[in-house]
């Protein structure tokens, strides 16, 4: 038996790579290949959009634009793409700032079983996701009009209602595996409530909070139906301009589509990088 075990123990000094290291390297190559495939699938559809955004003429069946220019950017700017981009950013950030803490509190209460009739509450939270947005929006719009709620406030409130189910489910899953022992240990060592919240609790749930905030931002950023019905044309966001220009010229549509895609992609990349660094730490 000793003779069988000894060669494996001498493997590192003999130049052979241990099986565990081989598996680890293979796993890294597999993850890298998977990431490359996913990135390719995500980036390939954006290539024609990127080319059209800087093309003035691209006739079929040419593989590349025949005339390059900034006509699409000038037209999109004239249509108010800049202010609309700012409104969409503000709307997405506002919805995220409100829906994320609400979802965190609801998710923690549901995970701890502190909510009476938890299954019923979970089903109610699922309603805005399961029911078509148009039906929910029409009902909430009628309530907002009868109460005299300003359009911007009503718009944010309805979008928060639509975003809270997503943030709640993410945070509920996070708190289901949350270990309260870390907080108890910190209190035993003399940490106050604020110190426990900032140095123990929030760092542990930070990845889930980032994911919830990202989804809530997408709800406000990409909304079309709710903004159209409640805003009544007074609140013009980027999706509204994009929808109105859908039958226009291709360069303008490409520019608006590019503007609509860049902030979520950058935010997703930032969240992914920060989460990976935190996991490595």
N, C-alpha and C positions, 0 to 999 in steps of 0.2 A: 504493500500500500504506500509506503514511503517513497519507493522508487517511482510510483506513478505520480505522486504529488510534486516531487522535487523539480521536474522539468518546468512545470507551470510557474513555480515560484522563481525559477531562474530566468524566466522568459524576458523580463525587462532588460537585464544585463546582457542577454544574448542577442539583442537586437530585434526580437520579435515584438509585435504590438499586442498587448493584452486584448482579449476578446471584448472587454468592457469599453476600451478605447476605440476599437473598431466599430462597435455599435454606436458609440457617441458620435464618431465622425460620420458614419452613415446617416445618423439621424439629422446631423447638421446639414449634410448635403441634401437630404430629403426635404427639410424645411426650406432650404434655399431654393431648391427647384420648384417647390410648391408656391413660394412667394413670387418667384419670377413668372410662373404661369398665370397666377392671379393678377399680377401687375400688368402683364401683357394683355390679358382679357379686358382689364379696366381701361388701359390707355389706348388700345387700338381704335375703339369707337370715337375717341376724342381727336384722333389725327385728322379726319376730314373736317371736323369743326374748326380745328386750329388752322388748317390751310384756308378754309373759306373765310375765316375772320380777317385774313390779310390778302384776300384776293378780290379783285374787281371783276374778273371774268374767268370762268372755268367751264367751258363748253364740253358737252359729252361728245366723244368718248375719251377726251384727254385725261391722262393720269395725274396731271398736275395743273395748277392754274396757269393760264396763258398771260394774264395781266395781273400784276400785283399792285396793291394799293391799300389805302386806309378809308375807302368810301364807307364800308360797313361801320367803322368806329364813328365817323362823322355823323352818319344817319342815326345811329343809336344814341349818340350824345344829344342830337337835336330832338329826339323823342323823349328825352328826360331820363336816360338810363342812369346817370350819375346820382341824382336825388332819389330815384327809385331804389338804387342799390343801397344807399344810406338808410332808407326807411326799412328795407328788408333786413338789413343787419341789426338795426335797432329793435325791430319786432322780434327777430329770432333770439337776440340776447335777453330781451325783457321776458319773453316766455320761458326761456331757460332759467333765468334767475328766480322766477317765481315757482315754476313747476318742479325744479330739482329739489329744493328743501321740502316742499309739500310731499313729493314722492318719497323722500327719505324718511320723513316722520310717519307717513302712512305705511311704508314698507316695514319699518322697524316695529310698529305696533302690530301689524299683521303677523310678522315673523315670531313675535313674542306671545301671540295669542291674547293680546290685551284688548282686542276689539270684539264686542259681542256680535254673534252671528257672523263670524269671519267669512264664511263661504258666501253668504248673501252680499256682504260688502264687496268681496272680490268680484262677484257677478255684476254688481252695479258698476264697479270700476271698469268692467269690460265693455259696458254698453257703448260708450263713445267710439270704441274700436270696432265693435261688431256691426253697429248700425251704420248705414250709409251716411257720410258726412253731410250731404245735402239735407237729409231729414233732421239731423241733430241741429244743424245750423239754422234751419228755418224756425224750429221751435225756440231756440235760444235767442234768435233775432227778434222774434215777436215779444218775448219776455223783456228783452233789453229796451225795445221801443216803448212798450207800455210803461216801463219804469223810468223812462227818460234818461237812460244811461248814455253818456257821450259816445260817439262812434269809436274813437280810439280805445277808450276804456272797455267798451263792449267787445271789441275785436280781440284785445289781449285776454280778456276773461274767457271768451269762447275757446281761444287757442290753448289757454292753460288747461281748460277742461279736457281738451283733446290730447294734451301732452302728459297729463298726470298719470293715466293708466300705464304708459310706457315707463315713466320714471319709477312708479310704484312697484311694478313687477321686477325691474332690475334691482332696486334696493331691497325688496323683499328677499330675493335670492341671495343677495350679499349678506343680509343680516341673519339669514337662516344658517349660514356657516360662521357667523361671527362669534368669537370666543370672548365672553365677558371677563374671563380671568385676567386678561391684560389690564383692564381698567381696575379691577380689584387689587392687583399687585401694585399698580401705580398709587392707588389711594393708601395702601398699606405702607408704602415708602414715603408718604407725606405729601403727595401731589394733591393740589386743589382741583375743584371741578373744572375751572377754566383750563388748567394745565392738562388735565386728563382729556378734555375735549380737543384741544389744539395739538397736543403732542402724542396722543395715543389713539383716540377714537377716529379723528378725521384722517390721519395717515393710513389707518388700516382699511378704511372704506373709500379711500381716494380713487382707486381704479373704477369702482362701481359708480361713484359720483360723477366721474369724468364721462363714462359711457351714458349715464342718464342725462347729463347736461347736453351731451352731443345730440341725442335723440330729440330732446325737447327743443333744441335750437333748430333742428331740421323741420319740426312741425311748424314753427313760426316762419322760418326762412322760405320754405317751399310752398306755403299755403296759397291757394288760388280761390277756392270756392268761398271760404269764410270771408276773406278780404273783399271779394267782389260783392257779396250780399250785404255785409255789414258796412263796409266802407262806402258802398253806393257810388263809386267813382271818385270820391273825395280823398281816399287813401290809396294812392297808386304805388304798388310795390313792383319789384322786378318781375315776378311771375305774371303779373297782369300785363305789363308791357310786352313780355315774351309771348303771351297768349294772343294779344292783339296784333302782333307782328307775324304770326304764324303763316299768314298767306302773303307776306311781303317778299322782299328780295333776300336771297340766300346769305349774302355777307352780313346783313344786319341781324338776321336770325342767328347766325353763327356767333356773332359778337355777344348777343344777349345770352345765348346758351352758355358761352364760355364764362361770362360774368356770373351766371347762376351756378356754375359748377365749381369755380375756383375756391370760394370761401369754405364750403363744406369739405372739399378735398384737403385744403390746408389745415382746417381744424381737426379732421380725422387723423392726418399725419402727425400733428402735434400731440394729440391724445395718445396715439399709438407709441410714439417715441418716449413720451413721459412715463407711460405705464411700463414700457419695457425697461427703462432705466430704473424705475422704482422696484420692479421685480428683481433685477440684477442686484440691487443693493440689499 
